C-alpha cells in the first residue's frame, strides 16, 4: 500500500538527494520493477514534482544513471589515490568494488549492471551509456596496468589490453555475485587472488 502523504508545504526539492534515492531503488528492483509511486515514496516527493523535474520515469532513470556514475567515479578516484604505484592502485580498485559487493550495497546491486542486463539490449540510449561506463572502467584498469609496468610493479609480460578487459570482467562480476549476499571476506579474498595476474 502506498504511503499516505501529509498535505501542506511541499518539501524543498534537492535533485541530488532525489537521484540518490532513485539510484537505490532502481539498482535494487530494476527499471520495470520500479513504479513512479515507488520513486515518489523513496524520494519523499510528489509524483508531480518528479514529473516536473524529470519528465517521466525514464528521465529519472537517465539522470540517476549519470549521477551514479559521477559519484562512483569520484569515490574510485579517491580510492586509487591511496596507491603508491600501478599495482597498488589496481588492488585498491579491486578492493573498492569488492567492498561495494557485499552487505546492503551488495544486495542492492550496481545500477550499471542492472541496466546492462535489463534494458541495454533494446534501448539504444541506455546501451550507449552502459557501453561508455564499461569503456571508462576498462580504460582505467588498462592504464593502471601500463603504469604498473612502467614503474616495475606489474609484469611486463601482460598484454595491457587483455588485462584491462579481464579486470573489467572481474569488477562487474563482483557486483553481480554480490546480489546473492556473499560475505565481505569472500569478496575481498577473490579480489586479492585476482591481483596475482599482475605477477
C-alpha positions in Angstrom: 0.0 0.0 0.0 1.5 3.4 -1.0 2.5 5.7 1.9 0.0 8.4 2.6 1.3 11.9 2.1 0.6 14.7 4.5 -0.8 17.8 3.0 1.0 21.1 3.5 4.0 22.9 2.3 5.9 20.8 -0.3 9.4 19.6 0.6 12.2 21.7 -0.9 13.5 19.9 -4.0 17.1 18.7 -3.9 17.9 17.0 -7.2 20.9 15.1 -5.9 19.1 13.8 -2.9 16.2 12.7 -5.1 18.5 11.0 -7.6 20.5 9.2 -4.8 17.2 7.7 -3.6 16.2 6.8 -7.2 19.6 5.1 -7.7 18.9 2.8 -4.7 15.5 1.7 -5.8 16.4 1.3 -9.5 19.5 -0.7 -8.5 17.6 -3.0 -6.2 14.3 -3.5 -8.2 15.3 -2.7 -11.7 13.6 -0.3 -14.1 10.5 -2.4 -14.8 10.1 -3.4 -11.1 10.1 0.3 -10.0 6.9 2.3 -10.3 6.6 6.1 -10.2 4.9 5.7 -6.9 7.9 3.8 -5.6 10.1 6.6 -6.7 7.8 9.2 -5.0 7.9 7.3 -1.8 11.7 6.8 -1.9 12.4 10.4 -2.7 9.7 11.8 -0.4 8.4 13.9 -3.3 5.1 14.0 -5.1 4.8 12.3 -8.5 4.0 15.8 -9.9 7.4 17.1 -8.6 9.2 14.2 -10.1 7.5 14.6 -13.5 8.1 18.3 -13.5 11.8 17.8 -12.8 12.5 14.7 -15.0 9.5 14.4 -17.4 8.9 10.7 -16.8 10.3 7.5 -15.2 12.8 7.0 -18.0 14.0 10.6 -17.5 14.5 9.8 -13.8 16.5 6.7 -14.7 18.8 8.5 -17.1 19.5 11.3 -14.6 20.0 8.7 -11.9 22.4 6.7 -14.1 24.5 9.8 -14.8 24.5 10.7 -11.1 25.5 7.2 -10.1 28.5 7.2 -12.5 29.6 10.6 -11.3 29.5 9.7 -7.6 31.1 6.3 -8.1 33.9 7.7 -10.3 34.8 10.3 -7.7 34.9 7.6 -4.9 37.0 5.4 -7.1 39.4 8.2 -7.8 39.8 8.8 -4.0 40.5 5.0 -3.5 43.1 5.0 -6.3 44.9 7.9 -4.8 45.9 5.7 -1.9 48.0 3.5 -4.1 51.7 4.4 -4.4 52.2 2.5 -7.8 50.2 0.9 -10.5 49.9 -2.5 -8.7 48.7 -0.9 -5.5 46.2 1.2 -7.4 44.8 -1.8 -9.2 44.5 -3.6 -5.8 42.7 -0.5 -4.5 40.3 -0.6 -7.4 39.6 -4.3 -6.8 39.1 -3.7 -3.1 36.8 -0.8 -3.8 34.5 -2.8 -6.0 34.6 -5.9 -3.7 33.8 -3.6 -0.7 30.6 -2.5 -2.5 29.6 -6.1 -3.4 28.5 -7.3 0.0 26.0 -6.4 2.7 23.3 -3.9 1.9 25.2 -2.3 -1.0 25.9 -5.8 -2.5 22.3 -6.9 -2.3 21.1 -3.6 -3.8 23.5 -4.0 -6.7 25.1 -1.8 -9.3 23.0 0.4 -11.5 25.3 -0.1 -14.5 25.0 -3.9 -14.2 21.2 -3.7 -13.7 20.6 -1.5 -16.7 23.0 -3.6 -18.8 21.0 -6.7 -18.0 17.5 -5.3 -18.2 17.5 -2.5 -20.9 20.7 -2.3 -22.9 19.6 -4.9 -25.5 16.6 -2.9 -26.7 17.2 0.7 -25.6 20.0 2.4 -27.7 20.3 5.3 -25.3 20.8 3.0 -22.3 23.1 0.8 -24.3 25.3 3.8 -25.2 25.5 4.9 -21.5 26.3 1.4 -20.3 29.0 1.0 -23.1 30.6 4.3 -22.1 30.6 3.2 -18.4 32.3 -0.1 -19.3 34.7 1.6 -21.6 35.7 4.1 -18.9 36.3 1.4 -16.3 38.2 -0.8 -18.8 40.4 2.2 -19.7 41.2 3.0 -16.1 42.3 -0.6 -15.5 44.3 -0.8 -18.7 46.1 2.5 -17.9 46.9 1.3 -14.4 48.4 -1.9 -15.9 50.5 0.2 -18.2 51.5 2.5 -15.3 52.4 -0.6 -13.2 54.6 -2.0 -16.0 56.3 1.4 -16.2 57.1 1.6 -12.5 58.0 -2.1 -12.2 55.1 -3.2 -10.0 53.3 -5.2 -12.8 54.8 -7.8 -15.0 55.7 -6.6 -18.5 54.6 -10.0 -19.9 51.0 -8.9 -19.5 49.0 -7.6 -22.5 47.5 -4.4 -21.1 44.5 -4.6 -23.3 43.6 -8.1 -22.4 44.4 -7.5 -18.7 42.2 -4.4 -18.6 39.3 -6.3 -20.1 39.8 -9.2 -17.7 39.8 -6.8 -14.7 36.6 -5.2 -16.0 35.0 -8.6 -16.1 36.0 -9.1 -12.5 34.8 -5.8 -11.3 31.4 -6.3 -13.0 31.2 -9.9 -11.9 31.8 -8.9 -8.3 28.7 -6.7 -8.4 26.5 -9.5 -10.0 27.6 -12.1 -7.4 27.2 -9.5 -4.6 23.4 -9.6 -5.2 23.5 -13.1 -3.6 24.7 -11.8 -0.2 28.2 -13.2 -0.3 30.3 -12.4 2.9 32.7 -9.5 2.7 35.7 -11.8 3.4 34.9 -13.9 0.3 34.7 -10.9 -2.0 37.9 -9.4 -0.7 39.7 -12.7 -0.9 38.6 -13.1 -4.5 39.8 -9.6 -5.3 43.2 -10.3 -3.7 43.6 -13.5 -5.6 42.8 -11.7 -8.9 45.6 -9.3 -8.3 48.0 -12.2 -8.8 47.6 -11.9 -12.5 49.8 -8.9 -12.2 52.8 -11.0 -11.3 
